[in-house]
Amino acid sequence: MIRHLYIEEAVTTHPRVQQICERYPKAARIVCERYGQVFNRKAQSFRLQKSQPSMILAQKFDGFVLPAPPGYGVGSQCNYYFSHMLNCIYDCRYCFLQGMYRSAHYVVFVNYEDFVHVLDEIITRHDGSNIWFFSGYDCDSLALEPVTGFVDFILPVFESRPSAYLELRTKSTQVRLLCAREPLPNVVVAFSFTPEEISLALEHKVPSVSSRIEAMLQLQERGWNLGLRFDPIIYTDAYREQYERLFCQVFDRLKIDSLRSVSLGAFRLPKQFHINMLRSYPEEPLFAGPLNNIDGMIGYRKELVAEMMGYCEEHLLKYIPRDIYFPCEVTT
Amino acid sequence: MIRIVVAMPAEARPLIDYYGLRSWNSNGAFPLYRNENMALIVSGIGKTAAAAATAFAHAHIPTDRPSAWLNIGVAGHPSRTLGEAVIAHKIVDFATNNSWYPPQVLKPPGDSDSVMTVDAPVTAYDDDVVYDMEAAAFFPTACRFVIGELAQCYKVISDNRGSPVQDVTMDLIDSLVRNKLNEIDDLAVRLNRLADEYGKPRSDHPEFERFLETWRFSVSQRHRLRRLLTQWSARTEKSPWGDELGKQKSAKDVLSQLEQQLLTLPVNFG
């Protein structure tokens, strides 16, 4: 429950701000000049705020849509990402957000229309090539949809821009809005998974693996394009059995022809993020695991990554054709 | 240990009585009172005094863990009822227009509100804010020593348009704070708990001192030892101490051995 709403002075009368305020009538409303005054301050604890995050309603001025890192994509050479929101309602212990941001408050940039202007500039620049736009980098794409209404806003935008593809990456089961409308051929709803045991230990507040599969099945039934993101792969001594069981669980009921892409990627983080996360959670077993610093990125050692990726790939390809398989090879 | 900063003796007296605080370091620059779990400092009125007292309290009452800080005092508001209390969710310094936003992770005992720190008592109550004279100095000073979540301002309304500041007496201040002691205590307990939760993961491994007593570690080696022992206790409850470790001659060898032992620990979750 949101107890405090910080609102940038410039957007206090914005219709979306007023709608969100109406959802939290008991929340204290605190006006600030810019969201950074609250969000970027030193001397605050991401960890403590995760137990009671506030919401900050703000206006974005730049960096609306950014090029995706090399190796991050599902078949296209033109990949971009954008985030209408910073921070996530879930609390996954491997998530880089804990290391990137000082605050765990949710920031919602209410000027959605400005995102569209930049999207259109990029689409025009690439002159009709297939371009992918990934949502869900700094937040979960669907988890707070009932509050933000962003997906409801952005889907018609992509409906009228068929050469542009949208991926909604999520761990949420908030698929009601999607189930209530016709599927769009250029939109993929991609669900992230780790094995049940790892999910229970590391993915706090996240719906169960089986609930997420049920949500996928609902979308599948209505004809939506789906994606699977086995990213990050987390090492345990029993990873082979755990991932085999996960793949079996996922592919037991999903139809392959509803899948647009399946990706795999090992756990990796920029070193400074890892330092910050370790400071917040020094007792976390994940951070005490077999991790190395390779060229400024913290991850498992190369041989282990190759072994895990190889094993998981071998078992994945028993279920899916190679042309929808995209290993994530992000490098520094 | 919670540290409380108040401006006036009339604000301090109810807390001293309630908690059985005793005078401590009586020759210091500020009156200090304490018991085992709490320290209270009387700063005097105004920003400079509040900042100085906060820093003084930090320097003279060291602790090995992060502690909670609470600024308690009376304040004015155009319309809030006398005796009502609020937590500051925004603090503005009237003189500079600088502002701070104490993070709110605890449910406040009552309302939260914006606090405007002024340099002289207001009589006009022009804005719909709480008026005080210390918060804008207390909070940024305390945040030099602790995270914002652990530094909170609690203000009891002593004057409003109907009962202006000229009518405020020391007896009234004493009585207003005294009437809020249960609420203050509840807040202090919860803040302390939050400080404990924040500070707990940073406690050293129970055998850390044993390592230091057995081998000679340099400063940087101590940091590495601390890190390795933290990783060890994150992965297992067993002691790292074993025959192989005991055979090591130097701190450098101990650290290498500990790293090797870490690699052999099982990796699983849950």
HADDOCK unambig.tbl for C-alpha pairs under 7 A between the chains (distance, minus, plus):
assign (segid A and resid 38 and name CA) (segid B and resid 101 and name CA) 6.22 0.50 0.50
assign (segid A and resid 43 and name CA) (segid B and resid 143 and name CA) 6.18 0.50 0.50
assign (segid A and resid 43 and name CA) (segid B and resid 146 and name CA) 6.78 0.50 0.50
assign (segid A and resid 43 and name CA) (segid B and resid 147 and name CA) 4.35 0.50 0.50
assign (segid A and resid 43 and name CA) (segid B and resid 148 and name CA) 5.71 0.50 0.50
assign (segid A and resid 44 and name CA) (segid B and resid 147 and name CA) 4.87 0.50 0.50
assign (segid A and resid 44 and name CA) (segid B and resid 148 and name CA) 5.33 0.50 0.50
assign (segid A and resid 44 and name CA) (segid B and resid 149 and name CA) 6.48 0.50 0.50
assign (segid A and resid 45 and name CA) (segid B and resid 147 and name CA) 6.64 0.50 0.50
assign (segid A and resid 48 and name CA) (segid B and resid 105 and name CA) 7.00 0.50 0.50
assign (segid A and resid 49 and name CA) (segid B and resid 105 and name CA) 5.96 0.50 0.50
assign (segid A and resid 52 and name CA) (segid B and resid 105 and name CA) 5.17 0.50 0.50
assign (segid A and resid 197 and name CA) (segid B and resid 270 and name CA) 6.98 0.50 0.50
assign (segid A and resid 198 and name CA) (segid B and resid 269 and name CA) 6.39 0.50 0.50
assign (segid A and resid 201 and name CA) (segid B and resid 269 and name CA) 5.91 0.50 0.50
assign (segid A and resid 201 and name CA) (segid B and resid 270 and name CA) 5.46 0.50 0.50
assign (segid A and resid 236 and name CA) (segid B and resid 267 and name CA) 4.95 0.50 0.50
assign (segid A and resid 236 and name CA) (segid B and resid 268 and name CA) 4.93 0.50 0.50
assign (segid A and resid 237 and name CA) (segid B and resid 266 and name CA) 6.65 0.50 0.50
assign (segid A and resid 237 and name CA) (segid B and resid 267 and name CA) 5.41 0.50 0.50
assign (segid A and resid 237 and name CA) (segid B and resid 268 and name CA) 6.23 0.50 0.50
assign (segid A and resid 282 and name CA) (segid B and resid 201 and name CA) 6.27 0.50 0.50
assign (segid A and resid 282 and name CA) (segid B and resid 230 and name CA) 6.71 0.50 0.50
assign (segid A and resid 283 and name CA) (segid B and resid 201 and name CA) 6.24 0.50 0.50
assign (segid A and resid 283 and name CA) (segid B and resid 230 and name CA) 6.41 0.50 0.50
assign (segid A and resid 283 and name CA) (segid B and resid 231 and name CA) 6.79 0.50 0.50
assign (segid A and resid 283 and name CA) (segid B and resid 234 and name CA) 4.73 0.50 0.50
assign (segid A and resid 284 and name CA) (segid B and resid 234 and name CA) 5.77 0.50 0.50
assign (segid A and resid 285 and name CA) (segid B and resid 234 and name CA) 4.87 0.50 0.50
assign (segid A and resid 285 and name CA) (segid B and resid 235 and name CA) 5.32 0.50 0.50
assign (segid A and resid 288 and name CA) (segid B and resid 231 and name CA) 4.67 0.50 0.50
assign (segid A and resid 288 and name CA) (segid B and resid 234 and name CA) 6.61 0.50 0.50
assign (segid A and resid 288 and name CA) (segid B and resid 235 and name CA) 6.86 0.50 0.50
assign (segid A and resid 289 and name CA) (segid B and resid 267 and name CA) 6.83 0.50 0.50
assign (segid A and resid 290 and name CA) (segid B and resid 263 and name CA) 6.90 0.50 0.50
